[in-house]
Amino acid sequence: MVIMLALFTVPVLAAYGAAGPGRPPLGAGGPLMRCIDQLNLAPETRARVEALIQKQNESMTADRDAMKAAMDTYYSALTAVQKDSAALAKAQGTILALEQKREENRFALESSIVALLTADEAARLATCLSSAQQEFPGGPPSFGGKAKIR
């Protein structure tokens, strides 16, 4: 059991970053904004998209802090002299729940952005993010999965 949890932990700890596990930031340096830049949106649409992303970034701060605390708890339980498989499983469950919440929030953001775009803009964004997926194979940003525009 401990070995299985350790195998899970190494990639998770390695992938965890300031923007979340394996994720580039949503802001100016991330693929989402680079793709939005390529759309040449009307100024009012661009402002609305940026407002959505800013709101998401602000709400993600607490989630990032919670994930860091959960990862720290998991690492402590994993490296403890006396292994406690219940503590490891609880910490892993917390990490998975936070990751699920992050994915749900990202889906909500993506859906909100797509709702602001024309069909052509949404298709071009999906194409751009598809190529960004090649650049960042660790996960989103993407408009795949539930959004179904890829």
KERO-934580 format. One line per field, with one value per atom (N, C-alpha, C): atom name; x, z, y. Coordinates in pm, whole numbers, plus 32768, in hexadecimal, padded with zeros to 4 digits. Each point is the difference from the previous one (the first is absolute). Layout:
name	CA / ...
c1	X / ...
c3	Z / ...
c2	Y / ...
END
This chain:
name	N / CA / C / N / CA / C / N / CA / C / N / CA / C / N / CA / C / N / CA / C / N / CA / C / N / CA / C / N / CA / C / N / CA / C / N / CA / C / N / CA / C / N / CA / C / N / CA / C / N / CA / C / N / CA / C / N / CA / C / N / CA / C / N / CA / C / N / CA / C / N / CA / C / N / CA / C / N / CA / C / N / CA / C / N / CA / C / N / CA / C / N / CA / C / N / CA / C / N / CA / C / N / CA / C / N / CA / C / N / CA / C / N / CA / C / N / CA / C / N / CA / C / N / CA / C / N / CA / C / N / CA / C / N / CA / C / N / CA / C / N / CA / C / N / CA / C / N / CA / C / N / CA / C / N / CA / C / N / CA / C / N / CA / C / N / CA / C / N / CA / C / N / CA / C / N / CA / C / N / CA / C / N / CA / C / N / CA / C / N / CA / C / N / CA / C / N / CA / C / N / CA / C / N / CA / C / N / CA / C / N / CA / C / N / CA / C / N / CA / C / N / CA / C / N / CA / C / N / CA / C / N / CA / C / N / CA / C / N / CA / C / N / CA / C / N / CA / C / N / CA / C / N / CA / C / N / CA / C / N / CA / C / N / CA / C / N / CA / C / N / CA / C / N / CA / C / N / CA / C / N / CA / C / N / CA / C / N / CA / C / N / CA / C / N / CA / C / N / CA / C / N / CA / C / N / CA / C / N / CA / C / N / CA / C / N / CA / C / N / CA / C / N / CA / C / N / CA / C / N / CA / C / N / CA / C / N / CA / C / N / CA / C / N / CA / C / N / CA / C / N / CA / C / N / CA / C / N / CA / C / N / CA / C / N / CA / C / N / CA / C / N / CA / C / N / CA / C / N / CA / C / N / CA / C / N / CA / C / N / CA / C / N / CA / C / N / CA / C / N / CA / C / N / CA / C / N / CA / C / N / CA / C / N / CA / C / N / CA / C / N / CA / C / N / CA / C / N / CA / C / N / CA / C / N / CA / C / N / CA / C / N / CA / C / N / CA / C / N / CA / C / N / CA / C / N / CA / C / N / CA / C / N / CA / C / N / CA / C / N / CA / C / N / CA / C / N / CA / C / N / CA / C / N / CA / C / N / CA / C / N / CA / C / N / CA / C / N / CA / C / N / CA / C / N / CA / C / N / CA / C / N / CA / C / N / CA / C / N / CA / C / N / CA / C
c1	8053 / 7FAD / 8057 / 8065 / 8058 / 804C / 802A / 8048 / 7FA7 / 7F82 / 7FA3 / 7FEC / 7FF1 / 7FEF / 807E / 8073 / 807D / 800B / 7FD5 / 8003 / 7FA5 / 7F91 / 7FA5 / 803E / 8043 / 8032 / 806D / 805F / 8073 / 7FD5 / 7FAB / 7FD9 / 7FAB / 7FAE / 7FAC / 8056 / 805F / 8058 / 8055 / 802D / 8052 / 7FB0 / 7F82 / 7FAD / 7FC7 / 7FFC / 7FBE / 804E / 7FB9 / 803D / 7FA4 / 8029 / 7FB4 / 7F75 / 7FF0 / 7F7E / 7FAC / 8035 / 7FB9 / 8050 / 7FD9 / 804D / 8016 / 807C / 8025 / 7FC3 / 7FD5 / 7FB8 / 804B / 8007 / 8034 / 7F97 / 8028 / 7F9F / 7F98 / 7F8B / 7F97 / 8020 / 804D / 801A / 8053 / 8040 / 8043 / 8066 / 8040 / 8066 / 7FCB / 7F82 / 7FCA / 7FCA / 7FEE / 7FCC / 7F75 / 7FAD / 7F78 / 8005 / 804C / 8008 / 804A / 8065 / 8044 / 7F9E / 7FAB / 7F9C / 7F98 / 7FD6 / 7F9F / 803C / 8081 / 8044 / 7FF9 / 800A / 8000 / 7F76 / 7F98 / 7F79 / 7FE1 / 804D / 7FE5 / 7F6D / 7FD6 / 7F76 / 7FE0 / 7F82 / 7FD2 / 8023 / 8022 / 802B / 7F9F / 7F7D / 7FA0 / 7FFD / 800C / 8003 / 8080 / 806F / 8081 / 7FFB / 7FC6 / 7FF6 / 7FAC / 7F95 / 7FAA / 8048 / 804D / 804E / 806A / 8047 / 8067 / 7FC4 / 7F8A / 7FBD / 7FDE / 7FD2 / 7FE3 / 807F / 806C / 807E / 8035 / 7FF7 / 802E / 7FB0 / 7F7D / 7FAB / 8027 / 801A / 8029 / 8085 / 8060 / 8083 / 7FF3 / 7FAB / 7FEB / 7FC3 / 7F9F / 7FC0 / 805B / 8061 / 805B / 806A / 8015 / 8067 / 7FE9 / 7F88 / 7FE1 / 800F / 7FD7 / 800C / 8093 / 8054 / 8090 / 803B / 7FD8 / 8031 / 7FD2 / 7F82 / 7FCC / 804A / 801E / 8049 / 808D / 8041 / 8087 / 7FFE / 7F9E / 7FF5 / 7FE5 / 7FA9 / 7FE2 / 807B / 804C / 807A / 8068 / 800A / 805C / 7FD9 / 7F7E / 7FCF / 801D / 7FE9 / 8019 / 8094 / 8055 / 8091 / 802E / 7FCC / 8024 / 7FD7 / 7F87 / 7FD1 / 8052 / 8027 / 804D / 808D / 803B / 808B / 800C / 7F91 / 8004 / 8043 / 8044 / 8043 / 7F98 / 7F95 / 7F93 / 7F97 / 7FF7 / 7FA0 / 7F72 / 7FAA / 7F73 / 7FB0 / 7FD7 / 7FBC / 7F7A / 7FBF / 7F82 / 801A / 806B / 8022 / 8027 / 8049 / 8025 / 7F84 / 7FA5 / 7F87 / 7FA9 / 7FF7 / 7FB1 / 803C / 8084 / 8042 / 7FF1 / 800A / 7FEE / 7F72 / 7F9E / 7F75 / 7FEA / 8040 / 7FF7 / 803A / 8074 / 8042 / 7FA7 / 7FC9 / 7FA9 / 7F82 / 7FC6 / 7F89 / 8021 / 8073 / 8029 / 801B / 803C / 8019 / 7F7C / 7FA0 / 7F7B / 7FBF / 8009 / 7FC8 / 8043 / 8084 / 804A / 7FD1 / 7FED / 7FD1 / 7F73 / 7FA9 / 7F78 / 8002 / 8055 / 800C / 8038 / 8060 / 803A / 7F95 / 7FB1 / 7F95 / 7F9C / 7FDD / 7FA2 / 803B / 8081 / 8042 / 7FFF / 8026 / 8004 / 7F75 / 7F9B / 7F77 / 7FD6 / 8025 / 7FDF / 8045 / 807E / 804A / 7FC1 / 7FE5 / 7FC5 / 7F7A / 7FB4 / 7F7E / 800F / 8074 / 8018 / 8030 / 802A / 803F / 7F9E / 8024 / 7FB5 / 8028 / 7FB7 / 8020 / 808C / 8022 / 8084 / 806E / 7FEC / 8063 / 8013 / 7F91 / 8007 / 804D / 7FE9 / 8048 / 8095 / 8021 / 808E / 8043 / 7FB7 / 8036 / 8019 / 7FA2 / 8011 / 8079 / 8015 / 8074 / 8081 / 8002 / 8078 / 801E / 7F99 / 8016 / 8026 / 7FD2 / 8027 / 8096 / 8036 / 8090 / 8049 / 7FC3 / 803D / 8007 / 7FA1 / 8001 / 807F / 802E / 807C / 8076 / 7FF8 / 806A / 8002 / 7F89 / 7FF1 / 7FB2 / 8040 / 7FB5 / 7FCF / 8025 / 7FD5 / 7F6D / 7FB9 / 7F74 / 7FD0 / 7F8C / 7FC6 / 8064 / 7FEE / 7F80 / 7FD4 / 7F85 / 7FC7 / 7F6B / 7FC3 / 7F6F / 7FCB / 8043 / 7FD6 / 7FA0 / 7FF2 / 7FAB / 7F6F / 7FC6 / 7F72 / 7FDE / 8060 / 7FE1 / 7FEA / 803E / 7FEC / 800A / 8064 / 8011 / 8082 / 8046 / 807A / 7FE3
c3	8000 / 8000 / 8000 / 8057 / 800A / 7F7E / 7FC0 / 7F82 / 7F95 / 7FFA / 7F9D / 8017 / 807E / 801E / 7FDD / 8017 / 7FDD / 7F6A / 7FB3 / 7F6E / 7FD0 / 8046 / 7FDE / 8024 / 8071 / 8037 / 7FAD / 7FD1 / 7FB9 / 7F8A / 7FA3 / 7F92 / 802C / 8066 / 802E / 803D / 8055 / 803C / 7F97 / 7F9E / 7F96 / 7FA9 / 7FEC / 7FA6 / 8044 / 8084 / 8045 / 7FEE / 7FDB / 7FEE / 8032 / 7FF1 / 8035 / 7FC1 / 7F86 / 7FBE / 8015 / 804A / 8015 / 7FC3 / 801A / 7FD1 / 7F6A / 7FD7 / 7F72 / 7FA7 / 8035 / 7FB1 / 7FF3 / 7F88 / 7FF2 / 8031 / 801F / 8033 / 7F98 / 8030 / 7FA5 / 7FC7 / 8045 / 7FDB / 7F83 / 7FF3 / 7F85 / 7FCD / 8057 / 7FD4 / 7FD6 / 8017 / 7FE4 / 7F74 / 7FD4 / 7F7A / 7FE7 / 8065 / 7FEB / 7FD0 / 8043 / 7FD7 / 7F7B / 7FE8 / 7F7E / 7F90 / 8016 / 7F99 / 7FF1 / 806F / 7FF8 / 7FB8 / 8018 / 7FB7 / 7F69 / 7FD5 / 7F71 / 7FBF / 8051 / 7FC9 / 7FD2 / 8030 / 7FE0 / 801B / 807B / 8028 / 8000 / 7FF2 / 800F / 808E / 8012 / 8084 / 8072 / 7FE7 / 806B / 8022 / 7F9C / 8019 / 8049 / 7FD4 / 803F / 8094 / 801E / 808A / 8054 / 7FC7 / 8049 / 801A / 7F9C / 8011 / 806C / 7FFA / 8064 / 808C / 800B / 8082 / 8037 / 7FA9 / 802B / 8031 / 7FB6 / 8026 / 8082 / 800F / 807D / 8077 / 7FEF / 806C / 8024 / 7F9A / 8017 / 8049 / 7FD6 / 8043 / 8093 / 801D / 808B / 8053 / 7FC7 / 804B / 800E / 7FA7 / 8006 / 806C / 8035 / 8065 / 8079 / 8035 / 8074 / 7FDE / 7F88 / 7FD6 / 7FF5 / 7FCD / 7FF8 / 808B / 805D / 8089 / 803F / 7FE7 / 8035 / 7FC3 / 7F7E / 7FBF / 8039 / 8014 / 8039 / 808A / 8052 / 8087 / 7FF8 / 7FA3 / 7FF1 / 7FD0 / 7FA3 / 7FD1 / 8070 / 8051 / 8071 / 8063 / 801B / 805A / 7FC8 / 7F80 / 7FBF / 8005 / 7FE1 / 8002 / 808D / 8064 / 808B / 8026 / 7FD9 / 801E / 7FB6 / 7F86 / 7FAF / 8035 / 8032 / 802D / 8095 / 8046 / 8090 / 8019 / 8071 / 8025 / 8010 / 8047 / 8010 / 7F95 / 7F9D / 7F92 / 8033 / 7FE0 / 8024 / 7F7F / 7FD2 / 7F7F / 8002 / 8073 / 8009 / 7FE9 / 803A / 7FEC / 7F70 / 7FC5 / 7F73 / 7FA6 / 801A / 7FAF / 8012 / 8079 / 8018 / 7FB6 / 8009 / 7FBA / 7F69 / 7FCE / 7F71 / 7FD5 / 8052 / 7FE1 / 7FFC / 805B / 8000 / 7F81 / 7FD8 / 7F85 / 7F87 / 7FF8 / 7F8F / 7FFD / 8076 / 8006 / 7FD4 / 8029 / 7FD7 / 7F6A / 7FCB / 7F6F / 7FB3 / 8033 / 7FC0 / 8002 / 8070 / 800B / 7F9C / 7FF2 / 7FA2 / 7F72 / 7FDE / 7F79 / 7FE8 / 8064 / 7FF2 / 7FEE / 804C / 7FF3 / 7F78 / 7FCE / 7F7C / 7F94 / 800C / 7FA0 / 8000 / 8077 / 800A / 7FBD / 8015 / 7FC0 / 7F68 / 7FD1 / 7F70 / 7FC1 / 8043 / 7FCD / 7FFB / 8067 / 8004 / 7F8F / 7FE5 / 7F94 / 7F79 / 7FEA / 7F80 / 7FE7 / 806A / 7FF2 / 7FCC / 8015 / 7FD1 / 7F6F / 7FC9 / 7F7C / 7F92 / 7F87 / 7F8C / 7FE7 / 7FAC / 7FDF / 7FC3 / 7FA7 / 7FC1 / 8067 / 805B / 8068 / 805B / 8024 / 8056 / 7FBA / 7F7F / 7FB4 / 7FF9 / 7FE7 / 7FFA / 8089 / 806A / 8087 / 801D / 7FDA / 8016 / 7FB5 / 7F85 / 7FB1 / 8043 / 802B / 8043 / 8081 / 8050 / 807E / 7FE9 / 7F92 / 7FDD / 7FE8 / 7FBB / 7FE9 / 8082 / 8058 / 8082 / 8055 / 7FEB / 8049 / 7FDD / 7F85 / 7FD7 / 804B / 8013 / 8043 / 8096 / 803D / 808E / 8012 / 7FE9 / 8002 / 808A / 8069 / 8087 / 801B / 7FA9 / 8019 / 7FC0 / 802F / 7FC7 / 8006 / 7FC2 / 7FD1 / 7F81 / 7FFE / 7F8A / 8001 / 7F91 / 7FFA / 7FDA / 802D / 7FE6 / 806C / 800F / 8067 / 7FF2 / 806C / 8003 / 7FA0 / 7FE6 / 7FAB / 7F6F / 7FD5 / 7F7C / 7F8B / 8002 / 7F8A / 7FBA / 802A / 7FBC / 7FA3
c2	7F89 / 8077 / 807D / 8002 / 8075 / 8013 / 7F93 / 800A / 803B / 7FD6 / 8037 / 8095 / 8027 / 808E / 804F / 7FC4 / 8043 / 8011 / 7F9D / 800C / 8070 / 8014 / 806E / 8087 / 8004 / 807E / 803F / 7FB2 / 8038 / 8055 / 7FCD / 8058 / 8077 / 7FEE / 806E / 806D / 7FDB / 8064 / 8044 / 7FB6 / 803B / 805F / 7FE1 / 8051 / 807B / 8002 / 806E / 8081 / 8067 / 8083 / 806C / 807D / 8071 / 8009 / 7FD5 / 8009 / 7F84 / 7FA1 / 7F83 / 7F90 / 7F87 / 7F8E / 8000 / 800C / 7FF6 / 8068 / 806F / 8061 / 8083 / 8036 / 8086 / 8063 / 807A / 8060 / 8026 / 802B / 802D / 8089 / 804D / 808B / 800F / 8073 / 8029 / 7F9B / 7FB5 / 7FA3 / 7F78 / 7FE4 / 7F7C / 7FF2 / 7F84 / 7FE5 / 8038 / 8004 / 8033 / 8091 / 8053 / 808D / 800F / 7FAE / 8007 / 7FDF / 7F9E / 7FDC / 806E / 8039 / 806D / 8077 / 801A / 806D / 7FEB / 7F83 / 7FE1 / 8013 / 8006 / 800F / 808E / 8062 / 808C / 8023 / 7FE7 / 8018 / 8095 / 801F / 808A / 802D / 807F / 802E / 7FE0 / 800D / 7FE4 / 7F6A / 7FAB / 7F6F / 7FDC / 8038 / 7FE7 / 8029 / 8073 / 802F / 7FA0 / 7FCD / 7FA2 / 7F7D / 7FD0 / 7F84 / 8014 / 8070 / 801B / 800B / 803B / 800A / 7F75 / 7FA7 / 7F76 / 7FBA / 8011 / 7FC0 / 803A / 8084 / 8040 / 7FCD / 7FF6 / 7FCE / 7F70 / 7FAE / 7F75 / 7FFB / 8054 / 8002 / 8025 / 8060 / 8029 / 7F90 / 7FBB / 7F93 / 7F87 / 7FF2 / 7F8E / 800D / 8078 / 8014 / 7FA7 / 8000 / 7FAC / 7F6D / 7FDA / 7F74 / 7FD7 / 8059 / 7FE1 / 7FEF / 8056 / 7FF4 / 7F7D / 7FDC / 7F82 / 7F88 / 8007 / 7F93 / 7FF5 / 8071 / 7FFD / 7FC0 / 8027 / 7FC6 / 7F6A / 7FD7 / 7F71 / 7FB3 / 803C / 7FBF / 7FF6 / 8069 / 7FFD / 7F93 / 7FF4 / 7F98 / 7F76 / 7FEF / 7F80 / 7FDE / 8060 / 7FE9 / 7FDC / 8046 / 7FE2 / 7F72 / 7FDA / 7F78 / 7F98 / 8020 / 7FA3 / 7FEC / 8069 / 7FF9 / 7FE7 / 7FEE / 7FE4 / 7F7A / 7FF7 / 7F82 / 7F91 / 801E / 7FA0 / 801D / 7FAA / 8015 / 7FEA / 805D / 7FF9 / 8001 / 7F8A / 7FF7 / 804B / 800A / 804B / 8095 / 8035 / 808E / 801A / 7FA1 / 800F / 8000 / 7FA3 / 7FF7 / 807C / 8034 / 807A / 8077 / 800F / 806E / 7FF1 / 7F86 / 7FE8 / 8023 / 7FDC / 8022 / 8096 / 8048 / 8092 / 803A / 7FCD / 8030 / 7FE5 / 7F89 / 7FDF / 8057 / 801B / 8056 / 808F / 8033 / 8086 / 8005 / 7F97 / 7FFB / 7FFC / 7FB5 / 7FFA / 808A / 8044 / 8087 / 805D / 7FF5 / 8054 / 7FE7 / 7F81 / 7FDE / 8037 / 7FF5 / 8035 / 8098 / 8043 / 8092 / 8026 / 7FB4 / 801C / 7FEB / 7F97 / 7FE7 / 8074 / 8030 / 8071 / 807C / 8018 / 8072 / 7FF1 / 7F8B / 7FE7 / 8011 / 7FCD / 800D / 8093 / 804B / 808E / 804D / 7FDD / 8042 / 7FDD / 7F81 / 7FD6 / 8046 / 8016 / 8043 / 808F / 803C / 8089 / 8006 / 7F8F / 7FFD / 7FDC / 8028 / 7FD1 / 7F6E / 7FBB / 7F74 / 7FF7 / 805E / 8000 / 8017 / 805E / 801C / 7F87 / 7FBF / 7F89 / 7F90 / 7FEF / 7F98 / 801F / 8080 / 8026 / 7FF2 / 8020 / 7FEF / 7F6D / 7FAB / 7F6F / 7FCC / 802D / 7FD6 / 802D / 807D / 8035 / 7FB4 / 7FE8 / 7FB9 / 7F6F / 7FC8 / 7F78 / 7FF9 / 8064 / 8001 / 8023 / 8050 / 801E / 7F82 / 7FA6 / 7F80 / 7FB1 / 800D / 7FBF / 803D / 8084 / 804A / 7FE2 / 7FEF / 7FE6 / 7F7E / 7F8C / 7F83 / 7FD7 / 8046 / 7FDC / 8017 / 8043 / 8017 / 8080 / 8032 / 8079 / 8071 / 8072 / 802D / 7FB9 / 7FDC / 7FC2 / 801B / 7FEC / 800A / 7F77 / 7F9A / 7F77 / 7FD4 / 7F7F / 7FCA / 802C / 802E / 8024 / 8071 / 805C / 8073 / 7FD5 / 7F95 / 7FC3 / 8061 / 8058 / 8053 / 7FE3 / 7F99 / 7FD7 / 7F91
END
